[in-house]
Amino acid sequence: MTSTSTGLFWTHHSAGMMSAAFVLPLHQILDDVFGTGARDKVFAEAGFSAAPPADDSVPEGKVARLHASVHDAWPVLWPELMDRAGRVAAEAVVTDRVSARARLLLENMPWPVAAWLVGRSARQNARAFAGSGVFSIQTTGRFLVFKNPLAMQIRSDQPSCHFQAAFFEHMFQRLVHRDFECRETQCCAAGADACVFALTLAPDADPI
Ligand SMILES: [Zn+2]
């Protein structure tokens, strides 16, 4: 059993389970963009008869199938749809899972320390967003997800984990520094062993 002892984030997820936050934003966004019928079709293909409750743990296989179904159904719009969904998911974590007191503490500490703390908390709660993938922090600005379950059912010639990249970017922007940017530089969907996410500050901000 992994620890959730930092008090910052999320609920505990058992092995093979992920946060419903990686499903719920798509339920709303696909409805907005394509309509209920098209939304329900891809959800049904992934085994969802309805949107899961926000606090639920969801089998990672169903989450991965849902993401792959969206990729297959709307390949051109995929980056934009998943970027938008990732930001909604991160905002839900920030507002629902991080206490006001914790946010205030993070705001008032030097941002490199805040970045380290948020990364550490993410690692301790990695099942929520990486499932059975192995989440590793190489430096404060470089995260890896080995055997990323959300990428394994997708085949692409370029990094494709727009949901997770947007999730990291928005979470770090809201909790640490508004100028953070996150870019995926290698991806399991493109044949790499791990998805690699590079977190940097915008060019006119202080360097990491
Ligand atoms: Zn990836």
Residues whose N, C-alpha, C, O or C-beta is under 5 A from the ligand:
A	BS01	ZN	A151 S160 C161 Q186 C187 C188 A189 C195
